[in-house]
Amino acid sequence: MDRIYAWDHKHERVVYRIPGHTHKNGREDSDLSPVWLPAQPEDLPEGVGIDDLRKVDVQE
């Protein structure tokens, strides 16, 4: 499954989502209802930096 990475500017952290994935809690990740999960900068694909990521607003 392909991960989509972004920058959560509210919490100043890297996050990712897996479109179409159903999580253990039953939430399905979709474009209308993305499920952002925390990640580490070292998890980013090679050649991708934090400055390359789009900014998102992750609600807790």
C-alpha atoms as a printed R data frame, in Angstrom:
   type eleno elety resid chain resno       x      y      z
1  ATOM     1    CA   MET     A     1   0.000  0.000  0.000
2  ATOM     2    CA   ASP     A     2   1.260  3.434 -0.887
3  ATOM     3    CA   ARG     A     3   1.554  5.995  1.863
4  ATOM     4    CA   ILE     A     4   0.874  9.676  1.319
5  ATOM     5    CA   TYR     A     5   2.987 11.921  3.523
6  ATOM     6    CA   ALA     A     6   2.174 15.466  4.646
7  ATOM     7    CA   TRP     A     7   3.235 18.066  7.196
8  ATOM     8    CA   ASP     A     8   0.831 18.617 10.100
9  ATOM     9    CA   HIS     A     9   1.608 22.296 10.627
10 ATOM    10    CA   LYS     A    10  -0.652 22.516 13.700
11 ATOM    11    CA   HIS     A    11   1.390 19.914 15.603
12 ATOM    12    CA   GLU     A    12   4.620 20.413 13.620
13 ATOM    13    CA   ARG     A    13   5.108 16.763 12.657
14 ATOM    14    CA   VAL     A    14   5.210 14.455  9.663
15 ATOM    15    CA   VAL     A    15   2.043 12.416  9.130
16 ATOM    16    CA   TYR     A    16   0.930  9.835  6.592
17 ATOM    17    CA   ARG     A    17  -2.217  8.145  5.354
18 ATOM    18    CA   ILE     A    18  -3.019  5.014  3.365
19 ATOM    19    CA   PRO     A    19  -5.942  5.752  1.009
20 ATOM    20    CA   GLY     A    20  -8.539  2.974  0.928
21 ATOM    21    CA   HIS     A    21  -7.166  1.279  4.056
22 ATOM    22    CA   THR     A    22  -9.596  0.237  6.791
23 ATOM    23    CA   HIS     A    23  -8.024  0.639 10.223
24 ATOM    24    CA   LYS     A    24  -8.542 -1.641 13.234
25 ATOM    25    CA   ASN     A    25 -11.011  0.847 14.732
26 ATOM    26    CA   GLY     A    26 -13.196  0.537 11.610
27 ATOM    27    CA   ARG     A    27 -12.350  3.932 10.101
28 ATOM    28    CA   GLU     A    28 -11.728  3.850  6.380
29 ATOM    29    CA   ASP     A    29  -9.230  6.294  4.939
30 ATOM    30    CA   SER     A    30 -10.763  8.178  2.023
31 ATOM    31    CA   ASP     A    31 -10.156 11.500  0.293
32 ATOM    32    CA   LEU     A    32 -13.271 12.890  2.014
33 ATOM    33    CA   SER     A    33 -12.275 11.536  5.423
34 ATOM    34    CA   PRO     A    34  -8.493 11.047  5.595
35 ATOM    35    CA   VAL     A    35  -6.981  9.208  8.562
36 ATOM    36    CA   TRP     A    36  -3.624 10.857  9.281
37 ATOM    37    CA   LEU     A    37  -1.146  8.913 11.400
38 ATOM    38    CA   PRO     A    38   2.083 10.231 12.949
39 ATOM    39    CA   ALA     A    39   5.365  9.437 11.210
40 ATOM    40    CA   GLN     A    40   9.020 10.300 11.595
41 ATOM    41    CA   PRO     A    41  10.982 12.443  9.141
42 ATOM    42    CA   GLU     A    42  13.273  9.456  8.508
43 ATOM    43    CA   ASP     A    43  10.202  7.512  7.243
44 ATOM    44    CA   LEU     A    44   9.968  9.800  4.198
45 ATOM    45    CA   PRO     A    45  10.951  8.292  0.842
46 ATOM    46    CA   GLU     A    46  14.508  8.958 -0.293
47 ATOM    47    CA   GLY     A    47  14.880 12.408 -1.799
48 ATOM    48    CA   VAL     A    48  11.734 13.818 -0.130
49 ATOM    49    CA   GLY     A    49  12.146 16.442  2.579
50 ATOM    50    CA   ILE     A    50   9.768 18.150  4.966
51 ATOM    51    CA   ASP     A    51   9.754 21.245  2.739
52 ATOM    52    CA   ASP     A    52   8.388 19.099 -0.119
53 ATOM    53    CA   LEU     A    53   5.295 18.015  1.841
54 ATOM    54    CA   ARG     A    54   1.887 19.638  1.567
55 ATOM    55    CA   LYS     A    55   0.508 21.169  4.743
56 ATOM    56    CA   VAL     A    56  -2.513 19.617  6.446
57 ATOM    57    CA   ASP     A    57  -4.498 20.396  9.582
58 ATOM    58    CA   VAL     A    58  -4.852 17.168 11.602
59 ATOM    59    CA   GLN     A    59  -7.651 17.127 14.149
60 ATOM    60    CA   GLU     A    60  -7.112 14.958 17.241
